[in-house]
Amino acid sequence: MNDDPFATVESALEFLTLFDAAIASTLEDVRGDLLTASARRQRALSLAVYKLERLQYHTGRSKRMANDLRILRRLLLDERTPVQAASRAALVASGL
């Protein structure tokens, strides 16, 4: 068993998905705190919201890039899921 959590693109993609969910949860909490905070605390929380939104944006972009790399690897190495392989075999058998 590999101890490296980023040994594959899939495991990195899974991490990014979990990280994105944690960011969304934290963002929701901070926005809730923003409603009842004092003026000085509101400024700090507003900055935290901005930074979390930027992090969420970049995490989303990273997820898309990781997914693109996963797709490219599958294309280059001719890796397919069983469903994809079966549908390709059906197309070849039908002459398409």
C-alpha positions as CSV (number, residue, x, y, z in Angstrom):
1,M,0.0,0.0,0.0
2,N,1.3,3.5,-0.9
3,D,1.5,5.9,2.0
4,D,1.6,8.9,-0.4
5,P,-1.9,10.5,-0.4
6,F,-1.1,12.2,-3.8
7,A,0.3,9.1,-5.5
8,T,-2.4,9.4,-8.2
9,V,-4.3,12.1,-9.8
10,E,-7.5,10.5,-8.5
11,S,-6.3,10.8,-4.9
12,A,-5.3,14.4,-5.4
13,L,-8.7,15.1,-6.9
14,E,-10.4,13.5,-3.9
15,F,-8.4,15.6,-1.6
16,L,-9.3,18.8,-3.5
17,T,-12.9,17.8,-3.3
18,L,-12.8,17.4,0.5
19,F,-10.8,20.6,0.8
20,D,-13.3,22.5,-1.3
21,A,-16.1,21.2,1.0
22,A,-14.2,22.4,4.1
23,I,-13.7,25.8,2.6
24,A,-17.4,26.1,1.7
25,S,-18.4,25.1,5.3
26,T,-15.9,27.6,6.8
27,L,-17.1,30.3,4.4
28,E,-20.7,29.8,5.5
29,D,-19.7,30.0,9.2
30,V,-17.7,33.2,8.7
31,R,-20.5,34.8,6.7
32,G,-22.8,33.9,9.6
33,D,-20.4,35.5,12.1
34,L,-20.2,38.6,9.9
35,L,-23.9,39.5,10.6
36,T,-23.5,39.9,14.3
37,A,-19.9,41.2,14.6
38,S,-18.7,44.6,15.8
39,A,-17.4,47.1,13.1
40,R,-13.8,46.2,13.7
41,R,-14.5,42.5,13.7
42,Q,-16.6,42.9,10.5
43,R,-13.7,44.3,8.6
44,A,-11.5,41.4,9.7
45,L,-14.2,38.9,8.8
46,S,-14.8,40.6,5.5
47,L,-11.2,40.1,4.7
48,A,-11.4,36.4,5.8
49,V,-14.5,36.0,3.5
50,Y,-12.5,37.5,0.6
51,K,-9.5,35.2,1.2
52,L,-11.8,32.1,1.5
53,E,-13.6,33.0,-1.7
54,R,-10.3,33.3,-3.5
55,L,-9.1,30.0,-2.1
56,Q,-12.4,28.4,-3.2
57,Y,-11.9,29.8,-6.7
58,H,-8.4,28.4,-7.0
59,T,-9.4,25.1,-5.5
60,G,-12.1,24.8,-8.1
61,R,-9.7,25.6,-10.8
62,S,-7.3,23.0,-9.5
63,K,-10.0,20.4,-9.4
64,R,-10.8,21.1,-13.1
65,M,-7.1,20.9,-14.0
66,A,-6.7,17.6,-12.1
67,N,-9.7,16.2,-13.8
68,D,-8.3,17.3,-17.2
69,L,-5.1,15.5,-16.4
70,R,-6.9,12.4,-15.4
71,I,-8.8,12.4,-18.7
72,L,-5.6,13.0,-20.7
73,R,-3.9,10.2,-18.9
74,R,-6.8,7.8,-19.7
75,L,-6.6,8.9,-23.3
76,L,-2.9,8.6,-23.6
77,L,-2.6,5.2,-21.8
78,D,-5.9,3.9,-23.4
79,E,-7.3,3.4,-19.9
80,R,-11.1,3.1,-19.8
81,T,-13.7,2.2,-17.3
82,P,-15.5,-1.1,-18.0
83,V,-18.5,0.8,-19.3
84,Q,-16.4,2.8,-21.7
85,A,-14.6,-0.3,-22.9
86,A,-17.9,-2.1,-23.5
87,S,-19.4,0.8,-25.4
88,R,-16.3,1.1,-27.5
89,A,-16.3,-2.6,-28.2
90,A,-20.0,-2.4,-29.2
91,L,-19.2,0.5,-31.6
92,V,-16.3,-1.5,-33.2
93,A,-18.5,-4.6,-33.5
94,S,-21.3,-2.6,-35.2
95,G,-18.8,-1.2,-37.7
96,L,-19.0,2.5,-36.6
